[in-house]
């Protein structure tokens, strides 16, 4: 979640990667999407 804007989440290719992905960028995008979905579920459960 973006720290400056509560409830706004980001996932995908345009993230600032700190490590070389070695051709696995697509998998990294999918993995961040899963992490974002889990974070959104957690966030909404706490803020209902």
Steps between C-alpha positions, in 0.01 A plus 500: 500500500623848428588654834392852404153387384325245717300247300699543176697193394752448218612188315660415170787571266553867577616443858856599588672161518807490725630168368560361150207287393683293241205472264248425771336842494163356399507259794596787728199697372270208575656458843452866588138473384444215746669699778287805420180295498586355841587846630172640371304224671684564826454878467127478429444251783658744747320809365142374472 
